[in-house]
Amino acid sequence: MKKRVISFMMSAVLTLSGLGCYGLANVHAETDTNVERKLKIFAHYAEAEKPILDYAISKVQEKYPNVTFEIEAHPNDDGQTLKTRAATGDMPDIAHVNAGDVESLSASGSLLDVAEYVKDTGYADKMTESAKGTEVYDDGKTYIFPDSGASAILLYYNKKVFEDNNIKVPENYDELLEATKELVADDIIPCALFAKEGFVSGAFFDMFALKSNPAGLKALSEGKAHASDSGYAEGIKKMVDLVNEGFFQAGCTSTDYETAQNLFTSGQAAMFINGDWDISSLVEKMGDDVGYFESYPMADAGKEQDNYYAFSGGFTYEGYAVSSDTEDPELVADIVSILAEGTVEGNYIYQSKIPTVINIDSSIEPNTPVPELAKKEAEELKNMDFQTAWTHTLKNAEFATSFVELLQEMLTGMDADDVIVSIDDLVDSFGGN
């Protein structure tokens, strides 16, 4: 992913009123709509994602009624399964990929350059101004029909837990540490974490690192910074202190999303780390009791304004890709363009996720109204500074894998100096690869 600060000039009101009239009724590539074909698709298909993919497939079958799909659920393994499939010559016809996947799959020639298809199917015409060009990879080729815009990793908090226990919602690290001690004393988990997925622990690291360097862990992966540098080292010591105070629940490294979210929504945990895509689900379960920090409260007292809008997250090079070995790539690319558009629509319908990558039919309505908190976050998103990267989208896969493993170890108990030395060793060994 090219190094850039993504500033999305949008607001919830403008986005919702300007979804446009670019629905699936638009003309896609002219192909035989009666063709019979069974396609293998590798995509996210967990419980929350199932209705979205099912919806997208139904849109494909409106045009291609005789096309069926063999679905393989995308495991949370940082793309290892897909890379193995490619290495053994068993690539699915269609795969939902991110930058980490593309880095290796493009190098092996496993992905089709779909630049002409993104244009010919009309998909490029539907893309929002802020998303135009995001389908192009670093090597100048286009490997995806993008279906994701910008997303921020948020630190959510339960307003009721803080109010009921007379604990101040922290604005800086000193207050966060004090709140942690008070919450633990009241037998409340300060923060629920599902570190079974590496990107969450990576985001926790970045919440501290971004206060001194907005490029965060990405700068480490590129060999442009060391953990022993001023700012990084101080942040790591703060992290370790919080962990030692019991900031996360026991067993957080093996905790899944559903379990961690339940700890938060049930009031057993005061805070929760996840992306902004979770707002609708949290509001549905918590109502007005859920809030999020407008800026991560990890800065020293008196330095709260430093890198105030530096956030973990941002644009991810993510979407549907076509195998270079698939038969009739023109047909498959047209199907993928419908899948990608249907996925954006499905995210809006089933998760009230405001579309930011393409304009969709303005007549489409979400099953659950977009929460006011989501509209507020969409408005603030345009101020957020995204210079770091998700761990699973780092181009430097060797660094990313080892870094996540090290963070897992840190969460179970490590001395801060050992963490610093270990990260520096990773930077010196893999940084910039």
N, C-alpha and C positions, 0 to 999 in steps of 0.2 A: 504494500500500500504506500502510495506516495505520501511523503511527509507534508502535512498541511493542517491548517486550522480550519475546521468546518464551521462556518457561521450560516445557519439556515435562516433566511429572512422569511419567517413565517410566524403566524400567530394562530391560535386555535380557531378564532372567529373567521379569519381569512381562509384558513385551510378548509374548514367545514363548509363555508359558503362557496368555496371555489373548487370543489371536488371535480367540477367539470362534467362534460357529457361524453366522456371517452370510454364508455362501457364496452363489454365484450361483444356488443353488436357491431362494432367496427370491423371492417373487412380485414381478415388475415390473409396470408398467402393463399393463392388459388391452388388447391390440391383436391384429389379425389376424396370426397367426404364419406364415401361408402367403403373405403379401404378397410380390410380386416387385418388387424395387427395386435400382437400382445407385446407390450413393452415392460422392461424391468425398470423400476424406479426406486432409487435409494433416497429416502427423505425422512424428516422428523415425523414420527407417528405415535408419540406418547398420548396419553389420555386427553390432555388439553389441546394437542395439535391434531388429533384425529378428525374432528369435524371440519377443520380448515382444509386439510388435504382432500377429504371426501368431497367437500364443496367444490374445490378446484377441479377435481377429476370429473365431477358431474358437469361442469362447464365445458370441459373437453368433449365429453360424450354428447353434448347438445349438437356439436358440429360433426364429431366423429363417433357415431353410435356403435360402430363395430370395433372400436379400439378399446382394448382392456389393459389392465395394469397388474403386474406382479410387484407388490410393495414389499420392500425390505426396510424395516425401521432403522433409522440412523442411531447407533449407540453413542453414548457420551464417552468416546475414547480418543478424542483429539484427532479424529480422521484416520486412525490406524487401520481400521477395517477396510475403508475405501482404498487406501494406498496398497494394502495387501491384494485386494481384488484387482487393482490395476496391474500390479506386478505379475500376477498369475494369468493375465489376459482374460479376466472375468468381469470387466467393467459393465455396470448396468447401462442401459440406453440413456437414462436420465439420472442425474444425481444433484442433490442439493448440497452445495459446497460453500466454503468460506475461503479467505485468503490463504490460510494455512494449508488447506487441501490443494488449492490451485498452484501454490509454489512448487509442490512436488509433482502433481499430475500434469502440469503444463510442461515441466522439464522432461517428462517421460513421453510426451506427445499423446497423452491419453484423452485430452479434451479438444473438442472442435472449436475453431475460431468462428464465433457466431456473429461477428460484426455486421455482415451483410444481412443476416436474418433478423437481427434486432431492428434494423432499418426497414427491411422489406415487409415484415409482418405488421409494421405500424407501431411496434412497441416503443420505439425511440420517440415517436411523436407524442406519446402519452406521458412521458417522463416529465416530472416537475422541473422547473428551472434550476432549483438547487441540486437536483440529482443528475442532471445532464453531464455526461462524461464519466460518471462513477462506474459505468459498465466496463470501462477500459482498464486493463491491468498494467502493471509497471512496464511490461515488455511491449506495450503498444497494441496488444491483441485484446479481443473481447471474448471472454470465456463464459459469461453468465447473462441471463436475463435477470437483472437485479430485482429483488422483492423486499429489500429492507432499506429504510432511510437511516436517519441518525437515532440512536438510543443512548440514554444516559444511565449509568449505574447510580442508584440513589441509596442513601442511608435513611431508611424510613424510621419513624418513631411512633409509639402508641401514646397519644396525648393523655388518655385516661390513666395509664400506668404512672406517668410522671405526676399528674395532678393528684391522684389518690394517695400517692406516697410522699407528696410535698417535696418533690425533687425538681430542681431547676432544669429545664431543657438546656443542655450545654451549647455554648457558642464558641468555645475554644478547647484546647486540649486539657488545660488545668481543670476546667469544669467537667469535661468528659470523664477524666480520671476520678474526680470526686463523685460524680453521679454513678460511676461503675461501682465504687466502694459502697455507696449507699444502697444501691440496688441489690448487690450481693448480700449485704447485711439483712435485707428484707426478703431473702430467698427468691429473688427475681433474677432471671438470666438477663444480663445487660443487653446482649445482642445474639439473635439466632443466626446461625450460619450453616449453609449446606455446602461445605467444603469438599463434598464428594465430587463436585464439579469445579475444576481448577480455576475457571474465570472469576469465581467469587472471591477466592483467597487472593488472586492477583489484583482484584479491585480493592480489597482491603489494604494491600501493600501500597497501591497507588494513592489511596486517600491521604496517606502521609507523605509519600514521595512528591506528589504534585505541588505541595506547599513550598517546596524549594526548587523543583524543576518540573515545569508543566509537561515535559516529555516522559516523566515517570519511568516505568519499567521498560518502555520501548527504547529509551536512551541507553539503558543497560544492555539490552539485547543487541544494540548496534555498536557496542563498544565505545560509546561516546561519554560514558559516565561510569563511576565505580560506587559501590555501596559505602566505601570508606570516605567518599567525598562529603564535605560539610553539607548538611541538609539531609542527605540520604541516611547518614549514620545516626543523626539525631532522631529521624523519623523511625528508624528500625528499633532504636532503644525505647521509644514511646510505644511502638507496637508490642514489643516483648513485655514491657511493663503492664500493658493492658491485658495481654494474654495471661500473664502470671496472676493478675488480680481476678481472673475468672470472667473475662469479658464475654467469652463464648461458652456455649453449653458443652458439657462433657461429651466426647465422641463426635465432635463437630466434623471431623475429617471423614467420617463415614455416613454422615447425615445427608439424606436426600432433600430435594426441594419441598415436597409435600409436608414432611415432618417439620422442617424448619419454619415454613410459613405458618403451620398450625400452632407452633410454640408462640409465634408473634401474635397471630389473630386471636388466640385464646387468652392473651394477657400474661402468659408465662414468661415472655421475653419482652423487653422494653423497646428494642430496636431490631432491625432486620435489613440485610443487604441484598438487593436484587435490582434488576433493570426496571426502567419506567414502564415496560410492557405489563408489569404486575399491578399497576395502579387500579385497574378496573376490578380485578379479583379481590384486592385488599379493601377497596371501598365497598364492594358488595358484602363483604364479611364484617367490616368494622365501621362502616358509615363515616361520620365526621371525626371519628377517633384517630384516624390515620393521617399522618403528615410526613413530610420529608424535609431534610435540611437543605436550605437554599445554597449553602456552601458547607463543605465538609468541616466539622468542628475539630480539626486536627492541628490547627495553627496555635502557636504560643499566644498567651494573653497579650493583647496590644498589637498583635500582628494578624488579626482576623481578616483584614482586607488583602493580605498578600495572596496573589493568585486566586482571588475570591471565586471566580467562575471556572477554574481548572477542574475538569471532571474526567472520570474514567468512563470509557464508552466511545461514542462517536459513530461515524459511518463504518460499517463493516462491508468488505467486499464479499457479498453473499447473495446467492440466488441459484437458479437452476442452470445446470450445465449439460451439454450433450456429449456423449462419448464419441471419440473420433472413429470408432469402429462400428457405429450404428448403421443399419441399412436405411437408405432413403433419408439422408440428413435434412432435406428440405421439409419433408413431412414431420419429422420428429421436432425440428426447430419450431414449426408452426404450433405443434401441440404444446411445446414448452412455453411458448409465448402466452398461450391461454392459461396454462398451469400457473405461471408467475402472476399474471393478472388476477386469476382466481384466488391465489394465495393472499394477495394484498386485500382483495375484497373480503375474503374469509376472515382475515385478521381484524378487519373493521367490524364485520358482522358479529363474530363470536367473542372477540376480545376488546371491542371498542377501541382498537388501535388506530389512531388518526393516520391516514395515509400520507406519507411524505416522499415516496419514491415515484409514484405515478398518480395521475388524476384518474379517479374512478367515476362511474355513473352517479350523478348527484341524487338519483332517486333511491339509491341503496341506503338502508337505515340499519344501524346496529341493533342487535337483539336487546341490548341494555344501553340506555342513553350514555353518552360519553360523560364521565364524572367531571364535576367542576375542577377537581384536583388535577385531572389529566389535561384539561384546557389550560389551567394555570401553568403546568409544567411545559406544555407545548409552547406557550408564550415565552417562558424563560429559556427554553432550549436554544433560542437564537442568540442568547448571550453566552452560552457555555463554550468553553475553550477545550477542544479535544485534540491533544497532541500525542497522547499515549496510545496504547492499543490493547485489545483484549488478548489474554495469554494464548488463546486458541487460534488467533489470527496473526500472530507474530510470524513473519517470514522465516525467522531464525528458529526452526523447529527444534534443533538440538538444545538451544538455550531454553526455549519455552518448556520443554518436557522436564529438564533438570530443575528449572526454576520452580515449577509447580511442586515437584517432589520435595524441594527444599522448604517451601512454604508449608507444606503438609507437616514436615518435621518440626518446623518452628511452632506450629499451632499445638503440637503435643508436648512442647517443652524444649527450648534451646536457650543457651546464653546469647545475649545480643551480640557480643564480640564474635562468637562463633558464626552467627548468621552473617555478619558483615564479611568476615574472612571467606566464608563459603560462597557468598555471592560474587565477591571479587575474583575468586578462583574460576567461577563460571564465566564471568566477563572475559577474563584473560584466556580461557580455553575456547569459548564459543562466540564471544561477542563480536558482532560484525560479520559472522559467517553467513 
